[in-house]
């Protein structure tokens, strides 16, 4: 699962099924959240 706001903040518009990404984890209100997504 990737939240739309994480995509937008990383400058991405959408992900295709099966597309591989890298990301950094940061502490959020409800646990860890993905930030700075990059398509690999």
Secondary structure, 3 states (H helix, E strand, C coil): CCCHHHHHHCCCCCCCCCCCEEEEEEEECCEEEEEEEEEC
